[in-house]
Amino acid sequence: MKPTLVIPIYNLHGARIRNLLSSISLQTVEAETILVDYGSENEGHLKLVETVEPYDVELIYVPDVEWSVPRACNIGIRKAGGEVIIKVDADNILEPHTLEDTLEYVTKHSFVIRQPKFIRKGFPMENLKLPQDYPKIREAKYDYWLPSYGGFFAVHRDWWHKVHGYDERYIWYGCNDWDIWNRAVRSGLKRYIFGEPGLKDMKGISPYKQDTFVYHQWHPLPPERLGISEEFFEQYREKNRQIYNGASSIVRNTETWGLIK
């Protein structure tokens, strides 16, 4: 099964994206890669265009006034041609056999989550050279300060289309990955989680042993990274919580989900 990697991006470019795309180019299976730049400032998007130029990727740019992870993901999912669609965090670095190992577990009735190793602040991410620097990454110090439900989330395309992708009511950050996780469980998909199970939020979930890893490059907490106030961030996160607590259906959105308006 050929996979499609869908990568939502907001005001990101340079070394962080190069590290991810370099790691994708080293995968042992062929994959389609779609980057959806949603809501970035024009200057930031132009820098992203320069960053991705050496790589075999499709870059979609959607100007908007609000950053929406679900909309960005859904646009990529609707464009994806692979049988398996994998939502990948733009901060990740994949080891070369990551996709090959993942595909062994993906069927029409399963979903695969890979819990990244969170690289601590101070690691020299700006000057990484892959593949020769993989040993340095493996030897880095890590934090497991949160469980990552959507940093690497692989499901058969039929399921994504059946449920109309991510719930597009969520904007900025908060709850969208929890939501997709719970909808997958409630729809009867078998879950495979690779890596450390994280903190209390993943208590009772047995991780599967893995020989290849996904790494998360350090960045400041969301308000600082996004250039917004903590008050603004919390307001929207609370709105997302209200949507999450009031939603019960597995299928979300209308038939126009993921289409660029």
N, C-alpha and C positions, 0 to 999 in steps of 0.2 A: 504494500500500500504506500503510495507516494503521499508525504505530508505537505501541508501548507502551514507555514509559520506566520501568524498574524501578530504584528508588533505595534501597539498604540504608542504614539509619541506626542509629547507636548513640550515645546521649547527645549529640546535636547539635540545636541550635535557634538562633533569632535570626538575625543578619545573614547568616551563612554560608549558611543554608538559603534565606533570602529572596533572596539574590543568584542562587542557582541557579534557584529557582522563577520569579523575575522574568524570567530569560533564557529559560526554557521558554515562558512566556506570550507572548514576543515572536517565537516561531518562525513561519516562513512556511508551515508545514503543521500541520494539526491533529494532536495526539497525546494519547493517554491517559497519565496519570502516576500511578504507584503508588509510594508510600513505605512501606517496611516497617521499622518501628521494632522492632528485635529485641533484647531484653535490657536496654533502658534502665531507669534508675530511674524510679519513678512521677513524681517531681517534674520530671525532665527531659522525660518524655513530655508532661506537661501544658503545659510551655512550648513544646514542639513543636506541640501542638494549636493554641495561640495563634498561632504563627508561620505555619502553613499555612492558617489560616482564610480569608484573602482569596483563595486560589488554588483553581482547579478541580483538585483532586487527591483520590485515594483514599488514606487513611492506615490502615495495618494495624498494630496493636500486639500484640506477642507477648512477654509477660514471660518471662524465663529467667535462669538464673544465669550463663550463659556467652555471650559474643558470638560469633556464627557468621555470617560473611559468606555462605557457601554456603546455609545455611538461609534467611536473610533473602532472598537473591536468588531461591531456588527458590519460596518462598511467593509472591513477586511474579510470577514466570514462570507459575506455575499459574493465577493470577488474571487474567493479561493477556489482553486480547481482540484485540490488534493482530496483524497478519500478520508484522510485524517486531518483535522484542523487543530492546531496547537496555538493557544494564546501564550505569548512569551513576553515577559517584562523587558522593557528596553534597557534595564540595568543589569541584565544577566550576562554571564559568560558560560557557554556550554563546553563540556569536554567532548572530544571527537566522536565517541560512541553513544552519546546521549540519545540521539534520535533512533539509532538502530536498536538500542535496548528498549526504548519506549514502545516502539512499534510491535514488539513481541507481545505486549499486553493489551493492545487496543483492538477491540472488536466493536460490533454494533451495540454491545450490551455492557460496555465498561468505560470507565474514565480513569485517566492516569494523572496524578499530581506528583511533581517533583519538588520537594522542599529544598530551596537553595541554602547553601552555606553563606551566611552574611559576613562579608569581609569587613573587618574593622577599619575605622578611620585611620588614615596615615599610610595605608598601603599604596605604593606608587603605581596607580592605575594609568596615569597619563602616558607612560613610556613602555607599556607592555608590548612584547613581541611574541606572537603565537606562530607556531606551536612551542617554541623553545622555552617560553616562560610558564608553561603549565606547572612544572615542578615548584616554582616560586608561589604560585597561587595555592597549590595544595598545601604548602608549608605555612601559609598565612594564618593569622589568628582570626577566629570567627566569633560572632555573637548569634544567639538564637533568640532575638528579642521579640519576635512575633512569628506565628505560623503563617506561611504564605499559601493561601488557597488558590491564588490565580497567577503566581509568578511563572508557572509552567503547567498548563492545564490542557491535556490532550483528549479529544473525543472524536468519534466518527462523525463525518459531516452530516449524516442523516439525522442525528440527534440535534445538532445545532439548528438545523432547518425546521425540525419538528417543533421545537420550543420557541422559535423566532429569536434565537440568540440571547444576548444580555438584555435586561430590562432597561429600556432607554430613558426611563424617568430619572435615573440616578445621574447626578452631575458632580463634578470635582471628585472627591474621594470618599469612600466609606460605604460598606455593605454590598457593593456590586459583586465582589468575589464570594462573600458569604452566601449571597442569594443564588448564584449559579451553582455553587457547591450543594446547597440544600435541594435545589430543584433537580439536580442530577440524582441525588440519593432517593428522593421521593418518586422519581420516574422509574426507579428500579435498576439503575446502572450499578454494576459492581465496581467498587473503588479500589484502586491500587495507589498507595502513597509511598514514595521512595524518599529516604533521607530521615534525618532526625524529626521526631514527631512534634517538636516545638514545646510550647509551654502548656498551661492548663487547658487552653482552648482545644487541644488535640488529644487530651487525656483519653486513654482507652483505645486509641487507634494504633495498631501494630504496624510499624514501618517495614517495608520490604527491603532486603539487603540490596545495596547497589555497589557496582564497581566503577561506575562513571558518575560524575557529579555536575551539578549546576551551581554556579556561584553568583552572588548578588553584590554588585559594586556599591560601596558606601556612598551615601548622599545625606544631606541634612534632612531633618523631619519635614513633612509636606508643607507647612506654612512658609518656612524659610525658603525651601526649594522652589515653591511656586511664586514667591514674591507677594504673598497675601498676608493679611493679619490673622492671628490666631482666632480672633473673634469671628471674622468672616468665615474661616475654615470650619469652625465649630457650628456655625449657623447652618451651613450646607450639610455638614455631616449629620446633624440632628434631623434635617429634612429627609435625608436618606434613610435614617433609622426608622422614621415614621412610615416611609414607603415599605421598608422591609418588614416591619411588624404588622402591617396591614395587608400584605400580599400573601395569597395562598395558592394561586393557580400555577401550574407548571409552564403553561404557554403564556407568553407576554407579547406586548406590542401588537400592531396591526400587520397586515400583509406587506406594508411598505417598509418594514424594519430593514435597517442597513442600507437603504437607498439614499443617495445624495440628493437632497431637495434643492 
